[in-house]
Amino acid sequence: MTLYVMVKNNTKTTYSGLKLTASGAVSGSGDRQGFNPVSVAPGQVALGYVHFATRIPAGATPSLALSARKGVDKRLRDLGLGAAKVVINPGGSSALRGTLVNPSRSPARRPLIVDVFCFKPDGSLSGTGGQGAASGSGSLGQLATAAFAVQLGRGGCPTFLVAASGRAS
């Protein structure tokens, strides 16, 4: 079972390297998949998930612990979203296509990873729409852009949040 998690930074400090651990039989944790964005500024939200080896019983509340480092991650670069739209593919599946922008003065090396999280009409997190990578090769310099596409499947993703990152050069 996968539990999707949103974490809001309600402090006055930027944090990075978010790691999530859970009690019980855990087959993987959010730190293995990573949170996006990589560095979470005050007021920002990061999204991640944790895998459980067994199904969580109805009504149970898992115990989660979050750890992080103060400051911006110097190894990874958060990328901005220039524009995005959902397109319907032949056969009924859908994809989210858009453009990433590197707002940093430092280049971002590929792969440029894109995470899409989907929300239900009531605003609750319904899961991950998928993960993809931006097209192209080489580094993405300051204010440079790169196209991306993430396949969403048949259920679509009427409301979504996109986060992207790449390695620091």
C-alpha positions as CSV (number, residue, x, y, z in Angstrom):
1,M,0.0,0.0,0.0
2,T,1.2,3.5,-0.7
3,L,0.4,6.5,1.5
4,Y,0.9,9.9,-0.2
5,V,2.0,12.7,2.0
6,M,2.0,16.5,1.7
7,V,4.4,18.4,4.0
8,K,4.1,22.2,4.4
9,N,7.0,24.2,5.8
10,N,5.4,26.5,8.4
11,T,8.8,27.7,9.6
12,K,10.9,30.7,8.6
13,T,13.8,28.4,7.4
14,T,14.3,26.5,4.2
15,Y,14.8,22.7,4.6
16,S,16.0,20.0,2.2
17,G,16.7,16.3,2.3
18,L,13.2,15.4,3.6
19,K,13.1,11.8,4.9
20,L,9.9,10.0,6.0
21,T,9.9,6.9,8.1
22,A,6.8,5.0,9.3
23,S,6.1,2.4,12.0
24,G,5.1,-1.1,11.1
25,A,6.2,-3.3,8.2
26,V,7.5,-0.8,5.7
27,S,8.8,-2.0,2.4
28,G,10.2,1.4,1.4
29,S,10.1,4.9,2.7
30,G,9.6,8.4,1.2
31,D,13.3,9.1,1.4
32,R,14.0,6.4,-1.2
33,Q,11.6,7.9,-3.7
34,G,12.4,11.4,-2.6
35,F,10.2,14.5,-1.9
36,N,9.6,17.1,-4.5
37,P,10.6,19.9,-4.4
38,V,14.0,19.0,-3.1
39,S,14.4,22.2,-1.0
40,V,11.3,23.5,0.7
41,A,11.1,27.2,1.4
42,P,8.9,28.8,4.1
43,G,5.3,28.4,3.1
44,Q,6.1,25.8,0.4
45,V,4.6,22.3,0.2
46,A,6.6,19.1,-0.6
47,L,5.0,15.9,-1.8
48,G,6.2,12.4,-1.3
49,Y,5.0,8.9,-0.3
50,V,5.8,5.9,1.8
51,H,5.2,2.2,0.9
52,F,3.8,-0.3,3.4
53,A,4.4,-4.0,3.0
54,T,0.9,-4.7,4.1
55,R,-2.4,-2.9,3.8
56,I,-3.2,-0.4,6.5
57,P,-6.4,-1.5,8.3
58,A,-9.4,0.8,8.1
59,G,-9.4,3.4,10.8
60,A,-5.7,2.8,11.6
61,T,-3.4,5.8,11.8
62,P,0.2,5.1,10.9
63,S,2.9,6.7,12.9
64,L,5.1,8.9,10.6
65,A,8.4,10.7,11.4
66,L,9.8,13.4,9.2
67,S,13.4,14.5,9.3
68,A,15.2,17.2,7.2
69,R,18.3,19.4,7.0
70,K,18.4,23.1,7.3
71,G,19.2,25.0,4.1
72,V,19.0,24.4,0.4
73,D,20.3,21.2,-1.1
74,K,23.5,22.0,-2.9
75,R,23.5,18.7,-5.0
76,L,20.0,19.1,-6.5
77,R,18.2,22.0,-8.2
78,D,14.5,22.7,-8.0
79,L,13.0,23.7,-11.3
80,G,10.1,25.9,-12.0
81,L,7.1,25.1,-14.2
82,G,6.7,27.4,-17.2
83,A,3.3,26.0,-18.4
84,A,1.5,22.7,-18.3
85,K,-1.7,21.2,-19.7
86,V,-3.4,17.8,-19.8
87,V,-3.9,16.3,-23.3
88,I,-6.1,13.3,-24.1
89,N,-4.2,10.6,-26.0
90,P,-5.9,8.3,-28.5
91,G,-7.5,5.4,-26.6
92,G,-8.6,7.6,-23.7
93,S,-5.4,7.8,-21.6
94,S,-4.1,11.2,-20.8
95,A,-0.8,12.9,-20.4
96,L,0.4,16.1,-18.7
97,R,2.7,18.0,-21.1
98,G,4.5,21.2,-20.2
99,T,7.7,23.2,-19.9
100,L,10.3,23.4,-17.1
101,V,12.3,26.5,-16.3
102,N,15.6,26.6,-14.4
103,P,15.3,29.7,-12.1
104,S,18.7,29.1,-10.6
105,R,21.9,30.9,-11.6
106,S,23.5,27.4,-11.6
107,P,22.9,24.9,-14.4
108,A,20.8,21.8,-13.7
109,R,22.1,18.5,-15.1
110,R,19.9,15.8,-16.4
111,P,18.0,13.7,-15.7
112,L,15.4,16.4,-15.0
113,I,12.8,14.5,-12.9
114,V,9.1,15.5,-13.0
115,D,6.6,14.3,-10.4
116,V,2.8,14.8,-10.8
117,F,0.4,14.5,-7.9
118,C,-3.3,14.3,-8.5
119,F,-6.2,15.6,-6.3
120,K,-9.8,14.6,-6.0
121,P,-12.6,17.2,-6.5
122,D,-12.8,17.7,-2.7
123,G,-9.1,18.7,-2.7
124,S,-7.7,15.6,-1.0
125,L,-4.7,13.9,-2.5
126,S,-5.7,11.0,-4.6
127,G,-2.2,9.7,-5.5
128,T,0.6,10.2,-7.9
129,G,-0.2,10.9,-11.6
130,G,3.2,9.6,-12.5
131,Q,6.8,10.4,-12.9
132,G,8.7,11.4,-16.0
133,A,11.8,13.1,-17.3
134,A,12.3,16.2,-19.4
135,S,13.4,15.7,-23.0
136,G,16.8,16.8,-24.4
137,S,20.4,16.4,-23.4
138,G,23.1,18.4,-21.6
139,S,22.6,20.9,-18.7
140,L,19.8,23.3,-18.3
141,G,21.2,26.8,-17.8
142,Q,19.7,29.8,-16.1
143,L,16.2,30.5,-17.4
144,A,16.6,27.8,-20.0
145,T,13.5,25.6,-20.7
146,A,12.9,21.9,-21.4
147,A,9.7,20.1,-22.5
148,F,8.3,17.2,-20.5
149,A,5.4,14.7,-20.7
150,V,4.1,12.4,-18.0
151,Q,1.5,9.7,-18.9
152,L,-1.4,9.9,-16.5
153,G,-3.4,6.8,-17.5
154,R,-7.2,6.4,-18.0
155,G,-8.3,8.0,-14.7
156,G,-6.7,11.3,-15.7
157,C,-5.9,14.0,-13.2
158,P,-8.3,16.9,-13.2
159,T,-6.4,18.8,-10.6
160,F,-2.7,18.4,-10.3
161,L,0.5,19.7,-8.7
162,V,3.9,19.4,-10.6
163,A,7.3,19.4,-9.0
164,A,10.6,19.0,-10.8
165,S,14.3,18.8,-10.0
166,G,17.7,18.1,-11.6
167,R,21.3,17.6,-10.3
168,A,23.4,20.6,-9.6
169,S,26.3,21.1,-12.0
